Amino acid sequence: LELQSFSLLSRTSLFPQMRGGLRCTVLLFGFAGGRVCGLGGATRSWSMPQGKRAAAGSGGLEGEAKRLKVVAADDGDEFGLHMEVQDALLINTNDLEWRSSGPAAKVERKRLFRNGPPESGRVTSLVRYRPNAAFPSHPHPQGEEILVLEGVFEDWRGAHGPGTWLLNPEGFEHEPKTDGQGNLIFVRLRQYPGTQRTQAAIDTNSMSWDPNNRKVLYAQATFLDTQYLEMFWGGSKPRKRVAPAGGLELFVVSGEFTSNHGKHETHSWLRLKGGVLLEPDEGAEDCVVLIKENGEPCWMPPLPAAKEGEADP
């Protein structure tokens, strides 16, 4: 575990709410996968400075012991991970380490975002079920979204293979598991409030690309957020776009591309604040991305602790 503290002076782009001569100390816990873009759209790499490495059993850092236990699930603190809303945040998941999912030892995750407590907040994660792994029965307040990337994800509706997109609104409970091959899934939790949302289980492989090179997964008149897959065809330049007022998130399902925000590798995740430009370059290969628009309300206010029995993979 690598620890490094440093000071941030006024007008820092990392915490734009700071003003005047305020100084604060930030403690980073081994984060190594982010790129942060400040005002004006200039993307900056965020690399971990060299810090002191604590030897196991050395007796040092006693004052941090309680905090270390709180943040073990990811590199955030007790309030969240990547809660600061920059113009752009680009994370390559290949640079992150797998962390145990707590209630299920054979389920691991790479957290990309968290708003709220470590085990019951709103989260966006890449999740891996090892062979024959199962997760205890649990509800998902404010809904759950899953895109199966590899292997088979099983629940009460049956077995879902790669390319299956699931949306489970409030009021359901399940006991998910996988088979002897394990799986890899992209997950968003507690980001779909509202009991009137439509439940969905879509095999996206059976859908055709529309004239906009999209497969629309979710668009419900009573809710602002929308979801769709989009194909960036190799050898052609994808259209540039400006993130809508409620923000944009982009997860690379397969392939890779570059844009004005950097290199987007397979399973990388980009978050754009409303009004920020995304201009992809022409790529040599096909690239499929999952885009969510107008999800920014889930990024913002601190989320209170969930009720007992709620789970978070």
C-alpha positions in Angstrom: 0.0 0.0 0.0 1.5 3.3 -1.1 0.6 6.4 1.0 1.4 10.0 0.1 0.1 13.2 1.5 0.4 16.6 -0.1 -1.1 20.1 0.2 -3.4 21.9 -2.3 -3.5 25.7 -2.4 -6.3 27.9 -3.4 -8.1 27.6 -6.8 -7.0 24.0 -7.3 -8.8 22.3 -10.2 -9.1 19.1 -8.1 -11.3 20.8 -5.5 -12.8 23.8 -7.2 -14.9 24.7 -4.1 -11.8 25.9 -2.3 -11.2 29.7 -2.2 -8.7 32.1 -0.8 -5.8 30.9 1.2 -7.4 27.6 2.3 -4.9 24.8 2.5 -5.9 21.1 3.0 -4.0 17.9 3.2 -5.2 15.0 1.0 -4.2 11.4 1.7 -4.0 9.2 -1.4 -4.2 5.4 -1.2 -2.4 3.8 -4.1 -4.5 5.3 -6.9 -2.8 4.8 -10.3 -5.4 4.9 -13.0 -6.7 8.4 -13.5 -6.4 11.2 -15.9 -8.0 14.5 -14.8 -9.0 17.4 -17.0 -9.4 20.8 -15.4 -11.2 23.9 -16.7 -10.5 24.7 -20.3 -10.5 21.1 -21.3 -6.7 20.4 -21.1 -6.2 16.9 -20.0 -3.6 16.2 -17.4 -2.1 12.8 -16.3 -2.5 12.2 -12.6 0.4 10.1 -11.3 1.2 9.0 -7.8 4.3 10.8 -6.3 6.9 8.6 -4.6 5.9 8.1 -1.0 6.9 6.1 2.0 6.1 2.4 1.9 4.9 1.0 5.2 6.5 -2.4 6.1 4.0 -5.0 7.4 4.1 -5.1 11.2 6.5 -2.1 11.4 4.2 -0.3 13.9 4.2 2.8 11.8 1.2 4.8 10.6 -0.8 3.9 13.7 -2.8 7.1 13.3 -4.0 5.9 9.9 -5.2 2.5 10.9 -8.8 3.4 11.3 -8.9 5.3 8.0 -7.2 2.4 6.2 -10.0 0.0 7.3 -12.7 2.5 6.1 -11.3 2.8 2.6 -10.2 -0.8 2.0 -12.9 -1.3 -0.7 -11.3 1.3 -3.0 -9.0 4.3 -3.0 -11.6 6.8 -1.8 -12.6 7.9 1.7 -15.7 7.3 3.8 -17.6 9.8 1.6 -16.8 8.6 -1.9 -14.4 8.1 -4.7 -14.0 10.6 -7.6 -16.8 12.7 -6.2 -15.1 15.9 -7.5 -16.8 16.8 -10.8 -14.0 17.9 -13.2 -14.6 18.8 -16.8 -13.4 15.3 -17.6 -12.2 12.2 -15.8 -10.6 9.3 -17.8 -9.7 6.1 -16.0 -7.9 3.1 -17.5 -9.1 0.1 -15.5 -6.0 -1.9 -16.5 -4.1 0.4 -14.1 -6.3 -0.6 -11.2 -6.0 -3.6 -8.9 -8.7 -6.0 -8.1 -10.2 -5.7 -4.6 -12.3 -8.2 -2.7 -16.1 -7.5 -2.7 -16.4 -8.3 1.0 -19.6 -10.4 1.3 -18.4 -12.8 -1.5 -14.7 -13.7 -1.3 -14.7 -15.0 -4.9 -16.2 -11.7 -6.3 -13.7 -8.9 -7.0 -14.1 -5.3 -8.2 -12.3 -2.3 -9.6 -14.2 0.8 -8.4 -14.4 3.7 -10.8 -16.8 6.0 -8.8 -18.5 6.0 -5.5 -20.9 8.4 -3.9 -21.5 7.4 -0.3 -20.3 4.7 2.2 -17.9 2.1 0.9 -20.3 -0.9 0.9 -23.7 0.8 0.3 -23.1 3.9 -1.8 -23.8 4.7 -5.5 -21.0 3.0 -7.4 -19.7 2.3 -10.8 -17.4 -0.7 -11.0 -15.8 -3.4 -13.1 -16.7 -6.7 -11.4 -15.2 -10.1 -11.7 -16.8 -13.4 -10.5 -14.3 -16.2 -10.2 -15.4 -19.7 -11.3 -18.6 -20.9 -9.5 -18.7 -17.7 -7.4 -22.1 -16.6 -5.9 -23.2 -13.5 -4.1 -25.6 -13.7 -1.2 -29.2 -12.7 -1.7 -29.6 -8.9 -1.5 -31.8 -6.0 -2.7 -30.6 -3.0 -4.7 -32.3 0.2 -3.6 -32.4 2.8 -6.5 -31.7 0.1 -9.0 -28.9 -1.7 -10.7 -27.4 -1.9 -14.2 -25.2 -4.7 -15.6 -23.5 -5.2 -18.9 -22.1 -8.7 -19.3 -18.6 -8.5 -20.9 -17.3 -12.0 -20.6 -18.6 -15.4 -19.3 -22.1 -16.0 -17.9 -24.0 -14.0 -15.3 -26.9 -15.9 -13.7 -29.9 -14.8 -11.7 -33.6 -15.8 -11.3 -34.3 -15.1 -15.0 -31.6 -17.5 -16.2 -28.1 -17.3 -17.7 -27.0 -14.1 -19.4 -24.0 -14.3 -21.8 -21.7 -11.6 -23.2 -23.6 -8.6 -24.7 -26.5 -8.9 -22.3 -27.6 -5.6 -20.8 -29.7 -5.7 -17.6 -31.6 -2.9 -15.8 -33.2 -3.8 -12.5 -35.2 -1.0 -10.9 -36.1 -0.5 -7.3 -37.9 -3.2 -5.4 -36.2 -6.4 -6.6 -33.9 -8.8 -4.8 -31.6 -11.4 -6.3 -28.8 -13.9 -5.6 -26.4 -13.7 -8.6 -23.8 -16.3 -9.5 -21.8 -17.6 -12.4 -20.7 -21.0 -13.8 -17.3 -22.8 -13.9 -15.8 -20.2 -16.2 -16.5 -17.1 -14.2 -17.5 -13.8 -15.7 -16.6 -10.1 -16.1 -19.4 -7.4 -15.9 -19.7 -3.6 -15.8 -22.0 -2.5 -13.0 -23.7 0.7 -11.9 -25.6 0.6 -8.6 -28.1 3.0 -6.9 -28.1 5.2 -10.0 -31.6 4.5 -11.2 -34.0 5.9 -8.6 -37.7 5.6 -9.2 -40.1 2.7 -8.9 -41.7 3.4 -12.3 -38.6 2.4 -14.3 -39.0 -0.4 -16.8 -37.0 -3.6 -16.0 -35.0 -4.8 -18.9 -32.9 -7.8 -20.0 -31.6 -7.2 -23.6 -29.4 -9.4 -25.7 -27.7 -6.6 -27.6 -26.2 -9.1 -30.1 -29.6 -9.6 -31.6 -30.1 -5.8 -32.2 -29.1 -4.0 -35.4 -27.2 -0.7 -35.5 -29.5 2.2 -36.3 -28.6 5.0 -38.7 -26.7 6.8 -35.9 -24.6 3.7 -35.3 -26.4 3.1 -32.0 -28.3 0.4 -30.2 -30.7 2.2 -27.8 -31.0 0.3 -24.5 -32.9 2.7 -22.3 -35.0 5.8 -23.0 -38.0 6.4 -20.8 -40.0 9.6 -21.1 -40.4 10.1 -17.4 -36.7 10.0 -16.7 -33.9 12.1 -18.1 -31.1 9.5 -18.3 -30.6 7.5 -21.5 -28.3 4.6 -22.4 -27.1 3.3 -25.7 -24.3 1.3 -27.3 -22.5 3.1 -30.2 -20.1 1.7 -32.8 -17.1 3.7 -33.8 -16.3 2.1 -37.1 -12.6 1.5 -37.9 -11.4 3.7 -40.8 -13.9 6.5 -40.2 -14.0 9.4 -37.8 -16.8 9.2 -35.2 -18.9 12.3 -34.9 -17.9 14.8 -32.2 -20.4 15.7 -29.6 -20.9 18.0 -26.6 -22.0 16.3 -23.3 -25.6 17.2 -22.5 -26.4 19.4 -19.5 -26.7 16.3 -17.2 -23.2 15.0 -18.2 -22.0 12.0 -20.2 -20.3 8.7 -19.3 -18.5 6.4 -21.8 -17.3 2.9 -21.1 -15.3 1.1 -23.8 -16.8 -2.3 -24.3 -14.4 -3.5 -27.0 -11.6 -2.0 -29.1 -10.0 1.3 -28.3 -9.8 4.9 -29.6 -8.2 8.2 -29.0 -9.9 11.6 -28.5 -9.2 15.1 -27.3 -9.1 13.6 -23.7 -6.5 10.9 -24.4 -6.3 7.2 -25.2 -9.4 5.2 -24.4 -8.3 1.5 -24.0 -10.7 -1.5 -23.7 -12.7 -1.2 -20.4 -11.6 2.4 -19.8 -14.2 4.8 -18.4 -14.7 8.5 -19.2 -16.9 11.0 -17.4 -17.7 14.4 -18.9 -19.4 17.3 -17.2 -22.2 19.0 -19.2 -21.0 21.2 -22.1 -17.6 19.5 -22.5 -16.6 18.5 -26.0 -15.7 14.9 -26.9 -14.0 14.6 -30.3 -12.9 11.0 -31.2 -10.1 10.5 -33.7 -10.4 8.1 -36.7 -9.5 4.7 -35.5 -7.9 1.7 -37.2 -10.3 -0.8 -35.7 -14.0 -1.0 -34.7 -14.8 0.1 -31.2 -18.0 -0.4 -29.2 -18.8 2.0 -26.4 -21.5 2.2 -23.8 -22.8 5.7 -23.3 -25.0 7.1 -20.5 -26.3 10.6 -20.8 -27.7 12.9 -18.1 -26.6 10.8 -15.1 -24.9 13.7 -13.3 -27.4 14.0 -10.5 -26.0 10.6 -9.2 -22.5 12.1 -9.0 -23.4 15.1 -6.8 -24.9 15.0 -3.4 -23.5 12.9 -0.6 -25.5 9.7 -0.2 -26.5 8.6 3.3 -25.8 5.1 4.6 -28.0 2.3 3.3 -30.3 0.2 5.4 -29.0 -3.0 6.9 -29.0 -5.9 4.5 -28.3 -3.9 1.4 -25.2 -5.1 -0.6 -22.8 -3.6 -3.0 -20.6 -5.7 -5.3 
